[in-house]
Amino acid sequence: MQLKTKGIVLYETPYGETSKILNVLTEDFGKISIISKGCRNIKNKLRGVSNKMNYCEYTISYKENGISTMIEGNTINSFKNVFGDIKKSIYSFYLIDLINQVLNENNDKELFYLLANSLIKINDGLSPELISNIVEINLLKYLGVSLNLDSCVNCGNTSDLITIDLNNGGCLCKNCYHDGYLFQEKSLKLIILLSKIDLGKIKELSITDNDVFKEIDNFLHEYYSHYTGIYLNKKDNLMKI
């Protein structure tokens, strides 16, 4: 069956002397495998659309329970600014790898839009650190361990929230908090804000307080380790890789 679908290449694997097997996250079918025949030849028409992080509209011969075959591809976004900046590239590839891990647990088609929008926003100049935090928070629902950031996990109070309790997976109000880690007020407000942001609609996003970013990042790292079995690279280590 020949059809068109938008897709982002997650991984590429050499196949034979001139071809590749691509793992592609598609708009219509979730993650699928596509063979790109001859794309490693310099003059092959599929060469430019068969690399990791390509975002294209692909025409494929689709096989539901096998490897589909690429017929042609037309670039939607080349992410020129991402590839021209080492920091943007590292964070973008980090998000591809992270979402690919989540896809092994949940192949929901909405993950395509989450990845596409995150890469577009990083390419457009928004903070890659905060974009990664937004994606990390969003992915928790696909892993079945969403954070409750709207109300106190103990009493249901929606006001006077002062921290997030790791063991109960959500906020605590001042009346229910007794001991344990206490978030900075700015950090708590920001992580709640990030949980509500629609990536497809935001135009600006930045942070000037590095301590706030590190606090949120460290919490998410610990939460993922505690509940998901997925290891998050700490952002201050990414640039050292």
Helices and strands as residue ranges (DSSP letters): E 2-15, E 19-26, E 30-36, G 47-49, E 55-61, E 68-77, H 80-83, H 86-103, H 110-123, H 128-142, E 148-152, E 161-165, E 170-173, H 185-196, H 210-227, H 235-238
